[in-house]
Amino acid sequence: MSSTRSKRAIGVRRLERWLVGLVMIIVAFVLEKVVLRSVKKEEPPRAPSTLTSKGGDVDLDDLRSR
C-alpha cells in the first residue's frame, strides 16, 4: 500500500512542478513586457547621427543649433 501512495505522490509532485514552471514562464513574460514598455517610454527621440561631407570642414556646433 505504501508503494501506491508514493506513486501518487510522485505524480502529484511532477504535476506541481509542471504548474510552477508554467506560472514562472507567465511571470517572466509579463515582467519582460513591462520592462520593455518602460524603456520605450523613457527613451528620448534621437536626431539622425549620420553626417555626410564632400571634403569640407564640418562644424558640429552649427549643425546642433539648427
CNS distance restraints for C-alpha pairs under 8 A (distance, minus, plus):
assign (resid   1 and name CA) (resid   5 and name CA) 6.65 0.50 0.50
assign (resid   2 and name CA) (resid   6 and name CA) 6.23 0.50 0.50
assign (resid   3 and name CA) (resid   7 and name CA) 6.21 0.50 0.50
assign (resid   4 and name CA) (resid   8 and name CA) 6.29 0.50 0.50
assign (resid   5 and name CA) (resid   9 and name CA) 6.07 0.50 0.50
assign (resid   6 and name CA) (resid  10 and name CA) 6.06 0.50 0.50
assign (resid   7 and name CA) (resid  11 and name CA) 6.24 0.50 0.50
assign (resid   8 and name CA) (resid  12 and name CA) 6.10 0.50 0.50
assign (resid   9 and name CA) (resid  13 and name CA) 6.02 0.50 0.50
assign (resid  10 and name CA) (resid  14 and name CA) 6.06 0.50 0.50
assign (resid  11 and name CA) (resid  15 and name CA) 6.22 0.50 0.50
assign (resid  12 and name CA) (resid  16 and name CA) 6.05 0.50 0.50
assign (resid  13 and name CA) (resid  17 and name CA) 6.11 0.50 0.50
assign (resid  14 and name CA) (resid  18 and name CA) 6.23 0.50 0.50
assign (resid  15 and name CA) (resid  19 and name CA) 6.19 0.50 0.50
assign (resid  16 and name CA) (resid  20 and name CA) 6.12 0.50 0.50
assign (resid  17 and name CA) (resid  21 and name CA) 6.11 0.50 0.50
assign (resid  18 and name CA) (resid  22 and name CA) 6.38 0.50 0.50
assign (resid  19 and name CA) (resid  23 and name CA) 6.27 0.50 0.50
assign (resid  20 and name CA) (resid  24 and name CA) 6.17 0.50 0.50
assign (resid  21 and name CA) (resid  25 and name CA) 6.24 0.50 0.50
assign (resid  22 and name CA) (resid  26 and name CA) 6.31 0.50 0.50
assign (resid  23 and name CA) (resid  27 and name CA) 6.18 0.50 0.50
assign (resid  24 and name CA) (resid  28 and name CA) 6.08 0.50 0.50
assign (resid  25 and name CA) (resid  29 and name CA) 6.16 0.50 0.50
assign (resid  26 and name CA) (resid  30 and name CA) 6.23 0.50 0.50
assign (resid  27 and name CA) (resid  31 and name CA) 6.11 0.50 0.50
assign (resid  28 and name CA) (resid  32 and name CA) 6.09 0.50 0.50
assign (resid  29 and name CA) (resid  33 and name CA) 6.33 0.50 0.50
assign (resid  30 and name CA) (resid  34 and name CA) 6.26 0.50 0.50
assign (resid  31 and name CA) (resid  35 and name CA) 6.15 0.50 0.50
assign (resid  32 and name CA) (resid  36 and name CA) 6.10 0.50 0.50
assign (resid  33 and name CA) (resid  37 and name CA) 6.09 0.50 0.50
assign (resid  34 and name CA) (resid  38 and name CA) 6.26 0.50 0.50
assign (resid  35 and name CA) (resid  39 and name CA) 6.18 0.50 0.50
assign (resid  36 and name CA) (resid  40 and name CA) 6.19 0.50 0.50
assign (resid  37 and name CA) (resid  41 and name CA) 6.29 0.50 0.50
assign (resid  38 and name CA) (resid  42 and name CA) 6.34 0.50 0.50
assign (resid  39 and name CA) (resid  43 and name CA) 6.27 0.50 0.50
assign (resid  53 and name CA) (resid  57 and name CA) 7.97 0.50 0.50
assign (resid  53 and name CA) (resid  58 and name CA) 7.33 0.50 0.50
assign (resid  59 and name CA) (resid  63 and name CA) 6.83 0.50 0.50
assign (resid  60 and name CA) (resid  64 and name CA) 6.24 0.50 0.50
assign (resid  61 and name CA) (resid  65 and name CA) 6.33 0.50 0.50
assign (resid  62 and name CA) (resid  66 and name CA) 6.89 0.50 0.50
